[in-house]
Amino acid sequence: MRRLCHAALLVGALVATIAPAGAGEADGVTLRDYCRAEIAASGHVCDCLMRQFDKLTDGQQALVGAILRQDATAIPALRADLTEAEARRAETFIAGETLLCRPSG
């Protein structure tokens, strides 16, 4: 049982270090690092956030990454490539998804 738990922890750590499919590597890494430093040190909240991030379009993921990096030059161009609804979803992603991913109580 102890070996199984250890293996599960190793697999979880490996999965947490991989950028989500479809995301630019830098955007996935930016989100993961931001989550660990600013939102939650525990893995389950960040894992949940990364799963939700993977559901965004590539353009939305790029906008989230630029927002987190505070890249004022890239944000307007990335936003212009999205519909208003897509841009709004990306701009509210961190606040909205963090609430959904945090355990209640």
C-alpha positions in Angstrom: 0.0 0.0 0.0 2.8 2.4 0.9 4.5 1.8 -2.5 1.2 2.4 -4.3 0.7 5.8 -2.5 4.3 6.8 -3.3 3.8 5.9 -7.0 0.5 7.9 -7.0 2.4 10.9 -5.6 5.1 10.7 -8.2 2.6 10.4 -11.0 0.7 13.4 -9.6 3.8 15.5 -9.4 4.8 14.6 -12.9 1.3 15.5 -14.3 1.4 18.8 -12.4 4.7 19.8 -14.2 3.4 19.1 -17.7 1.7 22.0 -19.5 -1.9 21.3 -20.5 -2.5 19.9 -24.0 -3.2 22.7 -26.5 -1.6 25.4 -24.4 1.5 27.2 -25.4 4.2 25.8 -23.2 5.0 29.2 -21.7 1.3 29.9 -20.9 0.8 26.6 -19.1 4.0 27.1 -17.1 3.0 30.7 -16.3 -0.4 29.5 -15.0 1.1 26.6 -13.0 3.7 28.8 -11.4 1.2 31.6 -10.6 -1.1 29.1 -9.1 1.5 27.6 -6.8 2.9 30.9 -5.7 -0.3 33.0 -5.5 -3.3 30.8 -5.1 -2.6 27.5 -3.4 0.5 25.5 -2.5 -1.6 22.4 -2.5 -1.7 20.5 -5.7 -5.4 19.7 -6.0 -6.5 23.4 -6.6 -3.8 23.9 -9.2 -4.5 20.6 -10.9 -8.2 21.6 -11.2 -7.2 25.0 -12.5 -5.0 23.5 -15.1 -7.8 21.1 -16.2 -10.1 24.1 -16.7 -7.3 26.0 -18.5 -7.1 23.1 -21.0 -10.7 23.7 -21.9 -9.9 27.2 -23.2 -9.1 27.9 -26.8 -5.4 28.5 -27.7 -6.2 32.2 -28.0 -7.8 32.4 -24.6 -4.9 30.5 -23.1 -2.5 33.0 -24.6 -4.5 35.9 -23.2 -4.6 34.3 -19.7 -0.8 33.8 -19.9 -0.2 37.4 -21.0 -2.5 38.7 -18.2 -0.6 36.7 -15.6 2.8 37.9 -17.0 1.4 41.5 -17.1 2.4 41.8 -20.7 0.8 45.1 -21.6 2.1 44.9 -25.2 0.6 41.5 -26.0 -2.8 41.8 -24.2 -4.5 44.2 -26.7 -3.4 42.1 -29.7 -4.4 38.8 -28.2 -7.8 40.3 -27.1 -8.4 41.6 -30.6 -8.1 38.1 -32.0 -11.0 36.8 -29.8 -14.7 37.4 -29.7 -16.0 39.6 -26.9 -17.3 36.5 -25.1 -14.0 34.6 -25.5 -12.0 37.6 -24.3 -14.3 38.1 -21.3 -14.0 34.3 -20.4 -10.2 34.6 -20.5 -10.1 37.8 -18.5 -12.2 36.4 -15.7 -10.7 32.9 -15.8 -8.4 33.1 -12.7 -11.1 34.6 -10.4 -13.9 32.4 -11.6 -12.1 29.1 -11.9 -10.2 29.6 -8.6 -13.5 29.8 -6.8 -14.8 26.7 -8.5 -11.6 24.7 -7.8 -11.2 25.6 -4.1 -12.8 23.1 -1.8 -15.8 24.4 0.1 -15.8 24.7 3.8 
